[in-house]
């Protein structure tokens, strides 16, 4: 598990970070679950601190980001014609 600091919608100077543990370090534009809400990762800053692997800037609260992706894929599915 990796220890991460998360800054929600603000720069590190403006807010206190939340510490979380995740099995992997998320990439930019991925979603993380924090306090029962999903947040989109906007920035990942890797640190040399042995206690904290990375600092994440996140934005936006989404109840479940998977529902919009499923709807987009259903609309974009190609049609197969039978002869």
C-alpha positions as CSV (number, residue, x, y, z in Angstrom):
1,X,0.0,0.0,0.0
2,X,1.2,3.5,-0.9
3,X,0.7,6.5,1.4
4,X,-0.6,9.4,-0.5
5,X,-1.6,13.0,0.3
6,X,-4.7,14.3,-1.4
7,X,-5.5,18.0,-2.0
8,X,-9.1,18.6,-3.0
9,X,-9.6,21.4,-5.6
10,X,-7.0,23.6,-4.0
11,X,-3.3,24.2,-4.0
12,X,-1.2,22.8,-1.2
13,X,-0.8,26.2,0.4
14,X,-4.6,26.7,0.7
15,X,-5.8,23.5,2.3
16,X,-4.8,20.7,4.6
17,X,-4.1,17.4,2.8
18,X,-5.9,14.2,3.5
19,X,-3.8,11.1,3.9
20,X,-5.0,7.9,2.2
21,X,-3.5,4.5,1.4
22,X,-4.0,3.0,-2.1
23,X,-2.6,-0.2,-3.6
24,X,-1.4,1.8,-6.7
25,X,-0.6,5.5,-7.4
26,X,-3.5,6.7,-9.7
27,X,-2.7,8.5,-13.0
28,X,-4.0,11.8,-14.2
29,X,-7.7,11.6,-15.3
30,X,-8.4,8.5,-13.2
31,X,-10.9,8.5,-10.4
32,X,-10.3,7.8,-6.7
33,X,-12.9,7.1,-4.0
34,X,-12.5,9.5,-1.1
35,X,-15.1,9.9,1.7
36,X,-17.8,8.0,-0.4
37,X,-17.4,10.4,-3.4
38,X,-15.3,9.9,-6.5
39,X,-12.8,12.6,-7.4
40,X,-10.9,13.0,-10.7
41,X,-7.1,13.2,-10.4
42,X,-5.8,16.4,-12.0
43,X,-2.1,16.3,-11.0
44,X,0.3,13.7,-9.5
45,X,3.5,14.9,-7.8
46,X,5.9,12.2,-6.8
47,X,7.9,12.9,-3.7
48,X,11.2,11.6,-2.3
49,X,9.7,11.4,1.2
50,X,9.7,7.7,2.4
51,X,6.5,8.3,4.3
52,X,4.5,9.8,1.4
53,X,5.0,8.4,-2.1
54,X,3.0,11.1,-4.0
55,X,0.7,14.1,-3.6
56,X,-2.5,14.2,-5.7
57,X,-4.5,17.2,-6.7
58,X,-8.1,16.2,-7.3
59,X,-11.3,18.0,-8.5
60,X,-15.0,17.4,-8.9
61,X,-17.3,15.1,-7.0
62,X,-19.1,12.4,-8.9
63,X,-21.4,9.8,-7.4
64,X,-20.3,7.0,-9.8
65,X,-18.1,7.8,-12.8
66,X,-18.6,4.4,-14.4
67,X,-22.2,5.1,-15.3
68,X,-21.4,7.8,-17.8
69,X,-18.7,5.7,-19.4
70,X,-21.1,2.8,-19.9
71,X,-23.7,5.0,-21.5
72,X,-21.1,6.5,-23.9
73,X,-19.9,3.0,-25.0
74,X,-23.5,1.8,-25.6
75,X,-24.2,4.8,-27.9
76,X,-20.9,4.4,-29.8
77,X,-21.4,0.6,-30.4
78,X,-21.3,-0.2,-34.2
79,X,-24.3,-1.9,-35.8
80,X,-23.9,-5.3,-37.4
81,X,-26.1,-6.1,-40.4
82,X,-27.0,-9.6,-41.2
83,X,-27.5,-10.6,-44.9
